Amino acid sequence: MENVSLKLEKNFLHAIEKIMKKHNYMTKTEFIRESIRDKIRKLEEKEIIEDKDVMSQIIMSEKNIKKSKIKELKY
C-alpha cells in the first residue's frame, strides 16, 4: 500500500471530524478511503448515464433515418 500525504484547513478538518463522530468512523483514513470510493462510484455512474444518453440519441437518429425523416450523413 502506498502512502499519500494530505494537508487540510482546520475548519475543513473539524467538519470531517464532526461527520466522522456522527457516523461512527474510527479513523480519518477509513473516512477518507470510503469518501474516495464513493466519489469514484458516482463518477462511474455519471459516465454510464452519459453513455446511455448518447446511445439513445444514436438509436433515435437511426430510427428517423429508416423512417426517412432525416437524411443519413455520409462521410
Steps between C-alpha positions, in 0.01 A plus 500: 500500500624847416482803732344829397556820693213747528481851645161633606384831641396487865135580429480223241669253734257587782206445264640159406552405864143605585358283220730213599365501855140528381540199267729290724821509296795397714779661298546781249659249265188283503280803434719637219533161327124449502444856378736443208330168415162674503627778273646248253171306499299819434729604215474154343120508532497844334707366210258209455202736494670729249584200281136389516390850393734491203383151404134601520573796270675270253211252506245779448701635208517156342123460537442839339731409211305179442173697503656748251444786741863603471771433248788279588832683508775329310859584574 
